[in-house]
Amino acid sequence: MVRAVQTSELRSELLGARAAVLDARVAIYSVNFGEASRHLEGARGLLGRADERLKRLGRDDELKHVQTAMAGIDDAQRMAGKLDQSANSRAGETAKMIADVLDAEARR
């Protein structure tokens, strides 16, 4: 039962992080880099919690993908801070990485 709750909470964190990254993409497209940065910061927090949960669950493969996604968020946020539109594509790659982890979780 405890494991099922942890898995459900993990899925919620991953879905929230993905939604925040997608919201950041919309903000970047709208040339609102401040809002994009806030969304990316929110995604980073959610992925940080997912990272800890994956460590506790011993899911090393998914953990690596989440850590790569966190690095992607850092890159996108750095680009957004420089008012660089390519932050949009980096955020898109990051959203895809998170979606891949969600798919892996769904197959468990």
Sequence and secondary structure as in RCSB ss.txt:
>XXXX:A:sequence
MVRAVQTSELRSELLGARAAVLDARVAIYSVNFGEASRHLEGARGLLGRADERLKRLGRDDELKHVQTAMAGIDD
AQRMAGKLDQSANSRAGETAKMIADVLDAEARR
>XXXX:A:secstr
 HHHHHHHHHHHHHHHHHHHHHHHHHHHHTT HHHHHHHHHHHHHHHHHHHHHHHHHT HHHHHHHHHHHHHHHH
HHHHHHTT TTHHHHHHHHHHHHHHHHHHHHT 
